[in-house]
């Protein structure tokens, strides 16, 4: 027996609730619950079962190596794990105007020039607009373009053309008559992604879909969208600066957490071969309040400059402002310094900035932030050839971080002479003959590092 049931579904996250509420209890958005009628089948005592399948032992399966193909962009290849995998689906997200379409078109042009068949499906631009952008990136660019938003037409074209690489720009513009919901809504996006996934797997087509993000910086649509695809990439950066970071948040064919560094110019996104030199362009002269650190991003070691400024507060409550560093972590570091070193920071405004617009999420940044704060507080510069990384504990101890030897090798390569880190002495420092490695046990040892 079939009966109708009324539910209220959220247009932002897809969650449902039996009663209307002003605020979605799952994602917290206001006025996103809409009434829907669903068909409900009354359960019976005997349920029909499907035909049983035949499971297989892993040891009986043949190992098949998939052949990746080059995208022509070394940083993109690195983030993908070595290149694009045929039959995979990659989701590329980022803020409007950050360069998602430019990056995808650059990869499409290179693949087409090197014998791969590429189909660029655009629901946001006309064919002439794509040609103008392609001519700016490559004078002799030639890619199959198909401006279309109807999902069934796009899928039929993919099956007929069977390209090696298909780019969907963007998934929010695709709509189907087979399912209800507004264009760009949860149901339409989920259905479009699932349909394109079936085509990708069945016809061995590598599909790159471009997705919009919400004001919170998350990919628009249901969270299941990220679970369905094989790889999730985020292109980050400030719209008014040239620096762009490509991060891998999920990768079934490689390691997650990889980072690619680009600069935007007139010819598109250009790879930055030496990111550390870009972030340390003002490190020739020692200045108070500056400290260099080595941060691990995926398999890359980046040397970044941490800047701190302390100034006597003119208000009753001192300001704490950060750019590229967690504010709560700064409050914790200030408390550790005041408790352990008896430094009075309660009447000081404190500002922290990571040069180059980079964001520090690793605990290895605790030690350089503390050193930069002390340097600014005492107006004494640190040695210009010093690099510091380590985690601060609540009791004032300095803890070690992972892959210290890899960080030290990068420090040596870039010509720095001194490394200060936490933890116990091991073989990491003894392997380097050009770098003086010093291990700190407590925050009490920090003041001896100043000139």
C-alpha positions in Angstrom: 0.0 0.0 0.0 1.3 3.5 -1.0 0.6 6.6 1.0 1.8 10.2 0.8 4.0 11.8 3.5 4.9 15.5 3.9 8.4 16.4 4.7 10.5 19.7 4.7 13.8 19.4 2.8 16.7 21.9 3.0 17.7 23.4 -0.3 21.2 23.9 1.0 22.3 20.6 2.5 19.5 18.2 1.5 18.5 17.2 5.0 14.9 16.6 5.8 12.7 17.2 8.9 9.1 16.3 9.5 8.1 19.8 10.6 8.9 23.3 9.2 11.5 25.3 11.1 13.0 28.7 10.3 16.5 27.3 10.6 17.8 24.1 9.2 18.9 21.9 12.1 21.7 20.3 10.0 23.5 23.1 8.2 22.2 26.1 10.2 20.9 28.1 7.2 17.8 30.2 7.6 14.6 29.9 5.4 15.9 27.0 3.3 13.3 24.4 4.3 10.7 23.7 1.5 7.7 21.4 1.7 7.8 18.2 -0.4 5.4 15.3 -0.9 7.0 11.9 -0.9 5.5 8.5 -1.6 5.9 6.0 1.2 5.3 2.3 0.8 3.7 0.5 3.7 6.1 -2.2 5.0 4.9 -5.8 4.8 6.0 -8.8 6.8 7.6 -10.4 3.8 10.1 -8.2 1.8 11.1 -9.1 -1.7 14.8 -9.7 -2.1 17.0 -9.3 -5.1 19.0 -12.1 -6.8 22.1 -13.0 -4.8 25.4 -12.0 -6.3 28.8 -13.9 -6.3 31.5 -12.2 -4.2 35.2 -12.6 -5.3 38.4 -13.0 -3.4 40.9 -10.1 -3.8 43.6 -12.7 -4.5 41.7 -13.9 -7.6 41.5 -10.5 -9.1 44.0 -9.3 -11.7 46.0 -6.2 -10.9 45.4 -3.6 -13.6 47.7 -0.5 -13.7 45.9 2.6 -14.9 47.8 4.9 -17.2 47.7 8.6 -16.3 48.0 11.3 -18.9 49.9 14.5 -18.6 47.8 17.7 -18.1 50.8 19.9 -19.1 50.8 21.6 -15.7 53.4 20.1 -13.4 51.8 21.5 -10.2 48.4 20.2 -11.3 49.9 16.8 -12.1 51.6 16.7 -8.6 48.3 17.5 -6.8 46.5 14.9 -8.8 49.1 12.3 -7.9 50.9 12.2 -11.2 48.4 13.1 -13.8 44.7 12.6 -14.8 43.4 9.1 -14.5 41.1 7.8 -17.3 37.6 7.1 -16.0 38.1 9.3 -12.9 36.0 12.3 -11.8 37.7 15.3 -10.4 35.8 18.2 -8.6 37.5 21.6 -8.8 36.1 24.2 -6.5 37.0 27.8 -5.6 35.8 31.4 -5.2 34.3 33.2 -8.2 37.1 34.8 -10.4 39.9 32.8 -8.7 40.9 31.0 -11.9 39.1 27.7 -12.0 38.0 27.9 -15.6 41.4 29.3 -16.7 43.2 26.3 -15.1 40.8 23.8 -16.6 41.2 25.4 -20.1 45.0 25.4 -19.9 44.9 21.7 -19.1 42.4 21.1 -22.0 44.6 23.0 -24.5 47.7 21.0 -23.6 45.9 17.6 -23.7 44.5 18.4 -27.1 47.9 19.5 -28.5 49.4 16.1 -27.3 46.9 13.8 -29.0 44.1 13.6 -26.5 40.5 14.3 -27.4 39.0 17.0 -25.1 35.4 18.2 -24.9 34.9 21.5 -23.0 31.2 21.8 -21.9 30.3 25.3 -20.8 27.0 26.3 -19.2 28.2 29.7 -18.2 30.0 31.0 -21.3 29.3 31.0 -25.1 31.7 29.4 -27.5 33.0 32.9 -28.6 33.8 33.8 -25.0 35.7 30.6 -24.6 37.6 31.3 -27.8 38.6 34.7 -26.5 40.0 33.2 -23.3 41.7 30.4 -25.1 43.4 32.8 -27.6 44.8 34.8 -24.6 46.2 31.6 -23.1 47.5 30.0 -26.3 47.5 31.7 -29.8 46.9 28.4 -31.7 44.6 26.8 -29.1 42.1 24.3 -30.5 39.6 22.5 -28.3 36.1 21.0 -28.9 33.7 23.4 -27.1 30.0 22.7 -26.4 27.9 25.4 -24.8 25.0 23.4 -23.2 23.1 23.2 -19.9 20.7 20.2 -20.6 22.2 17.2 -18.8 20.7 14.6 -21.1 22.1 16.4 -24.2 25.5 16.7 -22.5 25.5 13.0 -21.6 24.5 11.9 -25.2 27.3 14.1 -26.6 29.8 12.6 -24.3 28.8 9.1 -25.3 28.8 10.0 -29.0 32.2 11.8 -28.9 33.9 9.6 -26.2 36.7 12.1 -25.4 39.7 11.3 -23.3 38.9 14.4 -21.1 35.6 16.2 -20.5 35.4 19.4 -18.6 32.0 20.5 -17.2 31.9 24.3 -16.4 30.1 24.3 -14.1 28.1 21.5 -12.4 25.7 24.1 -11.0 24.4 25.0 -14.4 23.5 21.5 -15.5 19.8 20.6 -15.2 17.7 17.6 -16.0 14.0 17.2 -16.8 14.1 13.8 -15.1 14.2 15.2 -11.6 12.4 18.1 -9.8 14.2 21.0 -8.3 15.6 24.4 -9.3 18.8 24.7 -11.4 21.8 24.6 -9.0 19.7 23.1 -6.2 20.7 20.1 -4.2 18.7 17.5 -6.1 19.8 18.7 -9.5 23.5 18.9 -8.6 23.5 15.4 -7.0 21.6 13.9 -9.9 23.9 15.5 -12.5 27.1 14.4 -10.7 25.8 10.8 -10.3 24.8 10.7 -14.0 28.2 12.0 -15.2 30.0 9.6 -12.9 28.2 6.6 -14.6 29.3 7.9 -18.0 32.9 8.4 -16.8 33.2 4.9 -15.4 31.4 3.1 -18.3 33.2 4.8 -21.2 36.5 5.5 -19.4 36.3 9.2 -19.8 38.2 11.5 -17.4 35.7 14.1 -16.2 36.7 17.4 -14.5 33.7 19.2 -13.1 34.0 22.8 -11.8 31.9 23.7 -8.7 30.9 26.9 -7.0 31.5 27.5 -3.3 29.3 29.0 -0.7 30.0 32.2 1.3 31.6 29.9 4.0 34.1 28.6 1.4 32.5 25.1 1.1 31.5 23.5 -2.1 27.9 24.3 -3.0 25.5 21.4 -3.0 25.1 18.4 -0.8 28.1 17.0 1.1 27.5 13.7 -0.7 28.9 15.4 -3.8 32.4 15.2 -2.4 31.9 11.5 -1.5 30.8 10.6 -5.0 33.8 12.0 -6.9 37.3 10.5 -6.9 39.3 13.7 -6.3 38.4 17.0 -4.7 40.6 20.1 -5.4 40.3 23.6 -4.1 41.8 26.6 -5.8 42.5 29.3 -3.1 43.8 32.8 -2.9 42.8 36.4 -2.7 41.1 37.8 -5.8 43.2 41.0 -5.7 46.6 39.2 -5.4 48.4 37.0 -7.9 49.1 34.1 -5.6 47.0 30.9 -6.1 47.2 27.7 -4.1 45.7 24.4 -5.4 44.9 21.9 -2.6 43.9 18.3 -2.8 41.4 17.5 0.0 40.6 14.0 -1.3 42.3 11.8 -3.8 41.6 8.1 -4.4 44.5 7.8 -6.8 47.2 9.7 -4.8 47.9 11.4 -1.5 45.6 14.0 -0.1 46.9 17.3 1.2 49.2 18.1 -1.8 49.6 21.7 -2.7 50.4 23.4 -6.0 51.5 27.1 -6.1 50.6 29.3 -9.0 50.8 33.0 -10.0 48.1 34.6 -12.1 49.3 36.8 -15.0 48.1 37.8 -18.5 49.0 34.3 -19.9 47.0 32.5 -17.3 48.1 30.5 -14.2 51.9 30.1 -14.1 53.6 27.6 -11.9 55.9 28.8 -9.2 58.9 26.6 -9.3 60.4 27.9 -6.1 57.6 28.9 -3.7 59.9 29.6 -0.8 61.8 32.3 -2.7 58.4 34.0 -3.4 57.5 34.0 0.3 60.9 35.2 1.5 61.6 38.0 -0.9 62.2 40.6 1.9 64.5 38.5 4.1 67.8 40.1 3.1 68.0 42.5 6.1 67.2 41.2 9.6 64.2 43.1 11.1 62.7 42.8 14.6 59.4 40.8 14.6 60.3 38.5 11.7 61.0 34.7 11.8 61.4 32.2 9.0 59.7 28.8 9.4 59.6 25.5 7.4 56.1 24.2 6.9 55.1 20.9 5.4 52.3 21.0 2.8 51.7 17.5 1.4 55.1 16.4 0.1 56.4 19.9 -0.2 58.4 21.9 2.3 57.7 25.7 2.1 59.8 28.3 3.8 57.6 31.1 5.0 58.1 34.4 6.8 56.1 34.9 10.0 55.7 38.6 11.1 54.7 39.9 14.5 54.0 43.4 15.8 53.5 44.3 19.4 52.4 47.8 20.4 51.3 49.4 23.6 47.5 49.3 23.8 45.5 52.6 24.0 42.4 50.7 25.1 41.5 48.8 28.2 41.3 45.5 26.2 44.3 44.9 23.9 43.7 43.8 20.3 44.6 40.4 18.9 44.6 40.3 15.1 45.9 37.6 12.8 46.2 37.1 9.1 47.0 33.6 8.0 47.2 32.2 11.5 44.6 30.9 13.9 43.5 33.5 16.4 42.7 30.9 19.2 46.2 29.4 18.7 47.7 32.9 19.1 45.9 33.4 22.4 47.3 30.1 23.6 50.9 31.0 22.7 50.6 34.4 24.4 49.4 32.6 27.6 52.3 30.2 27.4 54.9 33.1 27.0 53.4 35.1 29.8 53.3 32.2 32.2 56.7 30.7 31.4 58.8 33.8 30.6 57.0 36.3 32.8 56.6 38.6 29.7 53.8 41.1 30.2 51.7 41.1 27.0 48.4 42.0 28.7 48.9 45.7 27.8 50.1 45.1 24.2 48.2 45.0 21.0 49.4 41.9 19.0 49.3 41.5 15.3 50.4 38.3 13.4 50.9 38.1 9.6 52.1 35.3 7.3 53.9 37.0 4.4 52.6 36.2 0.9 49.0 35.5 2.0 49.7 31.9 3.0 47.6 30.2 5.8 49.4 28.3 8.5 47.5 25.4 10.0 50.4 23.2 11.2 51.5 23.2 14.8 55.1 23.6 13.7 54.3 27.3 13.3 54.0 27.7 17.1 57.7 28.2 17.7 58.3 30.8 14.9 55.2 32.8 16.1 56.6 32.9 19.6 60.1 34.0 18.4 58.6 36.7 16.2 56.5 38.0 19.2 59.6 38.1 21.5 61.6 39.8 18.7 59.0 42.5 18.3 58.5 42.9 22.0 62.2 43.4 22.8 62.9 45.1 19.4 65.8 42.7 18.7 66.0 40.9 15.3 66.7 37.2 14.9 69.6 36.1 12.8 68.7 36.3 9.1 69.9 32.8 8.5 67.8 31.2 11.2 64.8 28.9 10.6 62.5 27.7 13.4 59.8 25.1 13.6 58.2 23.3 16.6 55.1 22.9 18.7 54.6 24.6 22.1 53.1 22.7 24.9 51.0 24.1 27.7 53.7 23.5 30.2 56.2 25.6 28.2 58.0 22.6 26.5 59.0 22.7 22.8 57.9 19.6 21.0 59.2 18.1 17.8 57.3 17.8 14.6 57.1 15.2 11.8 59.7 14.9 9.0 62.2 17.2 10.5 65.0 15.8 8.3 63.0 16.7 5.2 62.6 20.3 6.4 66.3 20.6 7.3 67.3 19.4 3.7 65.1 22.2 2.2 66.6 24.7 4.6 70.1 23.7 3.6 69.1 23.9 -0.1 68.0 27.5 0.2 71.2 28.6 2.0 70.1 29.0 5.6 72.7 28.2 8.2 70.9 27.6 11.5 67.8 25.6 12.4 66.0 25.7 15.7 63.5 23.1 16.5 61.9 21.1 19.3 62.2 17.5 20.4 65.1 15.3 21.1 68.3 15.2 19.1 68.3 12.5 16.4 70.0 11.7 13.2 68.1 14.4 11.2 70.6 17.1 12.1 73.7 15.1 12.0 73.2 14.3 8.3 73.5 18.0 7.4 77.1 19.4 7.4 76.1 23.0 6.3 73.3 23.7 8.8 73.8 24.1 12.6 70.8 22.3 14.2 69.8 23.2 17.7 67.2 21.4 19.7 65.2 23.3 22.3 63.5 21.7 25.3 61.7 24.7 26.8 60.4 28.1 26.0 62.9 29.4 28.6 65.7 28.9 26.0 64.2 31.3 23.4 65.8 34.5 24.6 69.3 33.3 24.0 68.6 33.2 20.2 68.5 37.0 19.9 71.5 39.2 19.0 
